[in-house]
């Protein structure tokens, strides 16, 4: 199984609409990627390690797939539409990592 994680770094003065991201953007992702998408999760950063410090990431979105190829085949045809939704919830440049999930 692989996990595609989209990290949104915390940047002072930048916007991130968590409500839109969870209710609309992730719904768009699930609808476009269909049954190949095995699951999603969203995390909201609340703090760094030091008390009162800002989180490294304001948000992280996770998507799970059986294989890298399934992700690439499902995402490719919808990449532009999904990316074009970004300005609706953030002005942060996301960082993406694809990982193999180990048990």
N, C-alpha and C positions, 0 to 999 in steps of 0.2 A: 504494500500500500504506500502511496505517496501523499504528502501534504504540501499544498501550495499555500504559502503564507505571504500576505501583503501587509507590510509594516508601514505605519504612518508615524514618522518621527515627530516627537514633540518639538515644535518651533514656536517660540514666543511671538504672539501677534498673528499667527496663522489660524484659520478656522477649520473646524471639523464638526459636522452635524451628525451626532451619533444616532439620533432618532431616524433621520433620513437613511443613513447607512444601513441600519438594521431592518427597517421596515420596507424601504423601497429598493435600495441598491442590491442588497443580498437577495431579495425576491427576484429581481431581474436576473442576477447570476444563476439562481436555482432554475428559473424558467428557461433560460437560454441553454444551460448545460445539461439539463434533463437528468435521466436516470444514470448517466455516467458519473455524475456527482454523487458521491456516497454520503456526504454530510458536510455541514458547515459549523463554524463556531466563530464568535466575535468576542474579543477582549477589549476592555477599556482601561487604559493605563491610569492609575490613580496616584502613584508616588514612585520615587526612586528609593534607593536603599537608606539614605539619610532622612531622618524625620523632617517633614516639610519640603523635601526636594521634589522637583518635577519628574515625571516618568520619562524614561528614554523614548517611549512610544506612546502617543496619545490613543492609538488604537492598533489592533491587529485583527485581520480577517483570515480565517483558515478554511481551506477547502480540501476534501479528501477524495482520492481517486484510486482505482485499482492499479493503474500504471501511468507512467509518464506519457506514453503514446495515447492512451485514452484521454488524458487531460488535453494534450496538444490538439488532437483531432476534434474534440468538443469545443475548445476555447477558440481556436483559429478562426472559424467562420463568424464568430460573434465578438472578436477582440475589439474592433473599432467601436461598436455600439456600447460595449461595457466600459471601455476607456472614456468614451464621450460623456458618460454619466458623472465622471469625477467632479467637474466644476459644480455640480448640484449639491455636493456635500463637503468638499474640501478644496483648499488651494495648496495642499502639501504634496510634494513629489513622493509617491510611494516607492518602497524598496521591496523587491519580490525575491523570495527564496523558495526553491523546491527541494524538499527533503524526502528521504526514504524513512518511513516510520518503522522503528524496531520495537520489538516487544520485550 
